[in-house]
């Protein structure tokens, strides 16, 4: 039978510790709670737990795995104790399983165990993982390292540990008895959502052969601006969706117009100018996409009020639309089109700067130029969104 060690420090998170203990014991796996000191250990919400033993009484060779609960100041208390680091290194050197949840993956990072590993943690600790690749998932298993996000994912974390120690059948039996949906039967997730969006954009680009990759490039430019502005993840998500779908209304425009090698007639230009409205009608009413309607509808507005379709002016134009406007125009300038060749990038930058205060929000232009100067013409990796 497998045996798991769980160190407990004052300030641990109750659910993250006890839910895991409960799940493992249901599976017949022995789990030993070991305090950093004699007597009861007080949780972050003042629940006193009497551990099975103390760390000083532990022989690491008796265990198959070590699991660290999160919580504060419990995580800091574990991290500051050299005995915990020694145990982690011993478990690692003997190629045993190591688990951590919530803030506790930062302890694994401090011990030098996460370089090159795929891990998760409580979101605010994602920048404290020292060389690890953070994934926004409830549980991540990379080799012998199992990590989880927090109290709400503790049962799924425990089931993954059961899977690793006793097999999928044992984990399924425990999950069934607890009326927990099996963690590998997720019907919808953000990867599937993004794949659907990408397929939709690809369908559009099949119509207009001169805009292959345009939506993604505009999105990368836009997200660079968003990151420079310090936008939170939720707003970055909406900026991504608005940018990647900004031209989706062109699905309703004739291919002969989109790919015409000569200048457009007034009628044809009017048809093209309808694409923000068509795009808005395309997505309006779709659950979870209402936030991006202003971006799609207004990305061709101009700072001086002469744009379309609403002739909005200045700050009347939604921020995301102002960002996409600059990104869209720049990529259009440097790309080949059916009726002209693309500009040199330096020439395009000069054109963008020249149109500050008329076509473009001056501040957004300045931020965009900073992005280009930080990494000339090579935007940062935004693969999370794709």
VMD Tcl script that draws the C-alpha trace (Angstrom):
set ca {
  {0.00 0.00 0.00}
  {1.25 3.49 -0.88}
  {2.09 5.91 1.90}
  {1.94 9.70 1.63}
  {3.45 12.37 3.87}
  {1.67 15.70 4.42}
  {3.60 18.29 6.48}
  {1.40 20.80 8.34}
  {2.44 24.27 9.45}
  {0.44 26.84 11.38}
  {-1.70 28.76 8.90}
  {-2.41 25.88 6.49}
  {-5.57 25.91 4.34}
  {-8.07 23.47 5.86}
  {-9.84 22.31 2.69}
  {-6.61 21.83 0.75}
  {-5.21 19.58 3.47}
  {-8.22 17.67 4.77}
  {-9.97 17.12 1.43}
  {-6.82 15.44 0.12}
  {-6.49 13.38 3.30}
  {-10.13 12.31 2.98}
  {-9.87 11.32 -0.71}
  {-6.66 9.34 -0.22}
  {-7.97 7.45 2.81}
  {-11.16 6.58 0.90}
  {-8.87 4.98 -1.68}
  {-7.08 2.96 0.99}
  {-3.90 5.04 0.73}
  {-2.18 5.75 4.03}
  {-1.49 9.46 4.53}
  {0.40 10.75 7.54}
  {0.02 14.34 8.73}
  {3.21 15.60 10.36}
  {3.39 18.89 12.24}
  {6.43 21.12 12.34}
  {6.17 21.09 16.13}
  {4.62 19.05 18.92}
  {0.90 19.45 19.61}
  {-1.96 20.88 17.60}
  {-1.45 22.88 14.41}
  {-3.73 25.89 13.85}
  {-5.16 26.45 10.36}
  {-5.56 29.78 8.60}
  {-9.13 30.02 9.97}
  {-8.20 28.90 13.49}
  {-9.18 25.24 13.23}
  {-6.91 23.16 15.44}
  {-5.71 19.83 13.98}
  {-3.70 17.28 15.94}
  {-1.27 15.74 13.41}
  {-0.35 12.04 13.47}
  {3.27 12.83 14.26}
  {5.98 15.47 13.86}
  {8.43 16.06 11.04}
  {11.37 15.10 13.23}
  {9.90 11.62 13.64}
  {9.63 11.04 9.90}
  {11.76 8.67 7.86}
  {11.41 9.73 4.24}
  {12.27 6.26 2.97}
  {8.94 5.02 4.39}
  {6.90 7.19 2.00}
  {6.02 7.13 -1.70}
  {4.99 10.78 -1.95}
  {5.00 14.14 -0.16}
  {2.09 16.59 -0.50}
  {2.22 20.24 0.58}
  {-1.04 22.09 1.34}
  {-1.25 25.84 0.70}
  {-2.77 28.66 2.69}
  {-1.12 31.59 4.37}
  {0.93 31.98 6.48}
  {1.15 28.18 6.25}
  {2.98 28.24 2.91}
  {5.55 30.74 4.16}
  {6.01 28.74 7.36}
  {6.70 25.56 5.38}
  {8.98 27.38 2.98}
  {11.09 28.91 5.74}
  {11.72 25.56 7.44}
  {14.93 23.90 6.14}
  {13.56 20.48 7.11}
  {10.88 20.80 4.42}
  {13.43 21.68 1.75}
  {15.60 18.74 2.83}
  {12.61 16.40 2.58}
  {11.69 17.71 -0.87}
  {15.21 17.20 -2.15}
  {15.32 13.70 -0.68}
  {11.99 12.75 -2.28}
  {13.19 14.21 -5.59}
  {16.55 12.43 -5.50}
  {14.76 9.11 -5.00}
  {12.34 9.92 -7.86}
  {9.24 9.88 -5.66}
  {6.03 11.77 -6.30}
  {5.75 15.36 -5.07}
  {2.50 17.33 -4.86}
  {1.60 20.91 -3.93}
  {-1.57 22.97 -4.07}
  {-2.50 26.67 -4.07}
  {0.51 28.77 -2.96}
  {2.60 25.70 -2.06}
  {4.05 25.15 -5.58}
  {6.16 28.23 -4.80}
  {7.90 26.08 -2.16}
  {8.80 23.55 -4.86}
  {10.14 26.46 -6.93}
  {12.26 27.66 -4.00}
  {13.65 24.15 -3.66}
  {14.67 24.20 -7.34}
  {12.30 21.45 -8.45}
  {10.19 23.22 -11.08}
  {12.59 24.36 -13.81}
  {11.13 23.34 -17.17}
  {8.06 21.75 -15.56}
  {4.42 22.37 -16.45}
  {2.65 23.42 -13.26}
  {-0.29 25.33 -11.87}
  {-0.87 27.23 -8.64}
  {-3.12 29.86 -7.13}
  {-3.15 32.52 -9.90}
  {-1.40 35.23 -7.88}
  {1.54 32.86 -7.35}
  {2.01 32.15 -11.06}
  {4.95 34.58 -11.16}
  {6.77 32.82 -8.31}
  {7.41 29.48 -9.98}
  {11.05 30.01 -11.05}
  {11.40 28.65 -14.56}
  {8.20 26.60 -14.63}
  {5.57 26.84 -17.36}
  {2.33 27.98 -15.72}
  {-0.94 26.46 -16.95}
  {-4.32 27.86 -15.94}
  {-5.82 24.45 -15.11}
  {-7.28 22.92 -11.91}
  {-4.63 20.18 -11.79}
  {-1.42 19.71 -13.75}
  {0.64 16.53 -13.68}
  {4.12 16.66 -15.23}
  {6.10 13.53 -14.53}
  {6.45 13.17 -10.78}
  {5.21 16.70 -9.99}
  {1.47 17.18 -9.35}
  {0.16 20.70 -8.69}
  {-3.27 22.23 -8.19}
  {-4.83 25.69 -7.97}
  {-6.59 25.94 -4.63}
  {-9.35 24.97 -2.24}
  {-11.93 24.56 -5.00}
  {-9.72 22.06 -6.84}
  {-8.63 20.04 -3.80}
  {-10.86 17.02 -4.48}
  {-9.71 16.85 -8.11}
  {-6.12 17.17 -6.83}
  {-6.69 14.27 -4.44}
  {-8.20 12.14 -7.21}
  {-5.18 12.77 -9.44}
  {-2.91 11.62 -6.61}
  {-5.05 8.48 -6.26}
  {-4.73 7.92 -10.02}
  {-0.95 8.13 -9.82}
  {-0.63 5.89 -6.76}
  {-3.48 3.38 -7.22}
  {-4.67 3.73 -10.83}
  {-7.61 5.21 -12.71}
  {-10.04 2.54 -11.59}
  {-9.46 3.33 -7.91}
  {-9.83 7.07 -8.58}
  {-13.06 6.48 -10.52}
  {-14.51 4.38 -7.69}
  {-13.73 7.08 -5.12}
  {-15.11 9.81 -7.39}
  {-18.30 7.82 -7.98}
  {-18.84 7.20 -4.27}
  {-18.37 10.92 -3.60}
  {-20.68 11.90 -6.51}
  {-17.81 13.76 -8.17}
  {-17.71 14.04 -11.95}
  {-14.64 12.36 -13.34}
  {-12.02 15.08 -13.95}
  {-11.15 13.76 -17.41}
  {-14.74 14.13 -18.64}
  {-14.73 17.89 -19.22}
  {-17.15 18.71 -22.04}
  {-16.04 22.28 -22.66}
  {-12.87 24.20 -21.95}
  {-11.04 27.30 -23.18}
  {-8.84 25.30 -25.57}
  {-11.90 23.96 -27.36}
  {-13.44 27.44 -27.38}
  {-10.26 28.93 -28.87}
  {-10.06 26.18 -31.47}
  {-13.61 27.02 -32.56}
  {-12.70 30.71 -32.85}
  {-9.59 29.86 -34.87}
  {-11.63 27.68 -37.25}
  {-14.08 30.53 -37.75}
  {-11.27 32.97 -38.57}
  {-9.68 30.43 -40.94}
  {-12.98 30.19 -42.80}
  {-12.92 33.97 -43.27}
  {-9.31 33.97 -44.47}
  {-10.13 31.33 -47.09}
  {-12.36 33.95 -48.71}
  {-9.72 36.69 -48.69}
  {-6.39 35.16 -49.68}
  {-4.54 38.44 -49.09}
  {-5.39 38.49 -45.38}
  {-3.96 35.10 -44.40}
  {-2.71 35.50 -40.82}
  {-4.03 39.07 -40.56}
  {-6.41 38.38 -37.67}
  {-3.74 36.67 -35.60}
  {-1.17 39.38 -36.29}
  {-3.65 42.12 -35.34}
  {-4.43 40.14 -32.19}
  {-0.76 39.83 -31.24}
  {-0.23 43.56 -31.75}
  {-3.37 44.32 -29.72}
  {-2.41 42.03 -26.87}
  {1.05 43.61 -26.73}
  {-0.63 46.97 -26.19}
  {-2.95 45.45 -23.59}
  {-0.04 43.95 -21.67}
  {1.83 47.25 -21.79}
  {-1.28 48.92 -20.31}
  {-1.37 46.33 -17.51}
  {-4.80 44.95 -18.38}
  {-6.01 42.11 -16.12}
  {-6.45 38.63 -17.59}
  {-10.24 38.93 -18.03}
  {-9.86 42.14 -20.01}
  {-7.02 40.61 -22.04}
  {-9.35 37.75 -22.91}
  {-11.99 40.17 -24.20}
  {-9.33 42.12 -26.13}
  {-8.18 38.85 -27.69}
  {-11.71 37.92 -28.76}
  {-12.47 41.37 -30.15}
  {-9.19 41.50 -32.09}
  {-9.32 37.97 -33.51}
  {-12.92 38.47 -34.65}
  {-12.71 42.13 -35.68}
  {-13.21 41.37 -39.38}
  {-15.60 38.44 -39.01}
  {-18.33 40.47 -40.76}
  {-16.40 40.12 -44.03}
  {-17.79 36.59 -44.23}
  {-20.86 38.36 -45.60}
  {-18.90 40.30 -48.26}
  {-18.47 39.00 -51.82}
  {-15.06 37.43 -52.56}
  {-14.87 39.37 -55.80}
  {-14.96 42.60 -53.78}
  {-12.48 41.44 -51.14}
  {-9.96 40.25 -53.75}
  {-10.48 42.93 -56.39}
  {-7.09 44.04 -57.80}
  {-8.34 47.49 -58.84}
  {-9.64 50.32 -56.68}
  {-13.13 49.76 -55.32}
  {-16.12 51.61 -56.68}
  {-18.22 53.71 -54.30}
  {-20.79 50.90 -54.12}
  {-18.10 48.27 -53.40}
  {-16.49 50.46 -50.78}
  {-19.88 50.82 -49.12}
  {-20.24 47.02 -49.06}
  {-16.84 46.65 -47.36}
  {-17.70 49.35 -44.84}
  {-20.69 47.30 -43.76}
  {-18.48 44.58 -42.25}
  {-18.38 46.02 -38.68}
  {-22.19 46.01 -38.60}
  {-22.39 42.55 -40.17}
  {-19.83 41.28 -37.67}
  {-21.84 42.72 -34.80}
  {-25.02 41.06 -36.08}
  {-23.07 37.83 -36.46}
  {-22.19 37.59 -32.75}
  {-24.82 39.67 -30.98}
  {-26.83 37.52 -28.62}
  {-24.16 34.82 -28.39}
  {-23.55 34.03 -24.75}
  {-20.17 35.27 -23.41}
  {-19.41 37.37 -26.52}
  {-21.50 40.47 -25.71}
  {-18.43 42.21 -24.23}
  {-16.69 42.31 -27.61}
  {-19.56 43.84 -29.62}
  {-18.19 47.44 -29.17}
  {-14.74 46.34 -30.41}
  {-16.08 44.76 -33.59}
  {-18.60 47.53 -34.27}
  {-16.23 50.48 -33.72}
  {-12.74 49.37 -34.80}
  {-12.96 51.65 -37.88}
  {-13.91 54.79 -35.96}
  {-11.36 57.63 -36.13}
  {-10.05 59.78 -33.29}
  {-11.21 62.94 -35.13}
  {-14.78 61.64 -35.52}
  {-14.71 60.95 -39.27}
  {-14.71 57.15 -39.06}
  {-17.52 54.63 -39.36}
  {-20.14 53.39 -38.61}
  {-20.93 55.70 -35.67}
  {-18.63 58.69 -36.31}
  {-17.58 58.49 -32.70}
  {-14.84 60.87 -31.59}
  {-11.96 60.67 -29.12}
  {-12.73 58.88 -25.87}
  {-16.24 58.10 -27.13}
  {-14.58 55.24 -29.02}
  {-14.27 52.12 -26.79}
  {-10.70 51.51 -25.64}
  {-10.43 48.05 -27.19}
  {-11.67 49.41 -30.52}
  {-9.00 52.14 -30.41}
  {-6.34 49.49 -29.79}
  {-7.52 47.23 -32.60}
  {-7.78 50.24 -34.92}
  {-4.04 50.95 -34.60}
  {-3.04 47.27 -34.79}
  {-5.31 46.66 -37.79}
  {-4.02 49.66 -39.71}
  {-0.36 48.86 -39.07}
  {-0.68 45.23 -40.19}
  {-2.66 46.32 -43.27}
  {0.11 48.79 -44.17}
  {2.92 46.23 -44.00}
  {0.97 43.45 -45.76}
  {0.49 42.84 -49.48}
  {-3.01 43.42 -50.78}
  {-4.71 42.59 -54.08}
  {-4.31 46.22 -55.23}
  {-0.84 47.11 -53.77}
  {2.35 45.83 -52.17}
  {2.99 46.17 -48.45}
  {4.95 49.10 -47.05}
  {8.37 48.91 -45.44}
  {7.84 48.63 -41.68}
  {9.68 51.85 -40.88}
  {7.53 53.69 -43.43}
  {4.41 52.19 -41.85}
  {5.53 53.37 -38.40}
  {6.00 56.88 -39.79}
  {2.49 56.77 -41.26}
  {1.00 55.65 -37.93}
  {2.79 58.47 -36.11}
  {1.71 60.99 -38.76}
  {-1.94 60.09 -38.14}
  {-1.84 60.52 -34.36}
  {-4.73 62.71 -33.30}
  {-6.59 62.31 -36.58}
  {-7.11 58.62 -37.31}
  {-5.60 57.18 -34.12}
  {-5.66 57.76 -30.37}
  {-2.27 59.48 -29.77}
  {-1.69 57.66 -26.49}
  {-2.37 54.23 -27.98}
  {0.04 54.98 -30.84}
  {2.77 55.88 -28.33}
  {2.18 52.64 -26.41}
  {2.26 50.62 -29.64}
  {5.58 52.19 -30.68}
  {6.97 51.27 -27.25}
  {5.87 47.66 -27.86}
  {7.66 47.62 -31.21}
  {10.79 49.13 -29.67}
  {10.78 46.54 -26.88}
  {10.79 43.71 -29.41}
  {10.96 45.11 -32.96}
  {8.28 43.52 -35.11}
  {8.25 40.37 -32.98}
  {5.44 40.37 -30.48}
  {5.59 38.37 -27.25}
  {4.27 34.80 -27.12}
  {0.52 34.91 -26.53}
  {0.02 31.19 -27.15}
  {-2.17 30.97 -24.03}
  {-4.90 32.72 -26.01}
  {-4.47 30.59 -29.11}
}
mol new
graphics top color blue
foreach p $ca { graphics top sphere $p radius 0.5 }
foreach p [lrange $ca 0 end-1] q [lrange $ca 1 end] { graphics top cylinder $p $q radius 0.2 }
display resetview
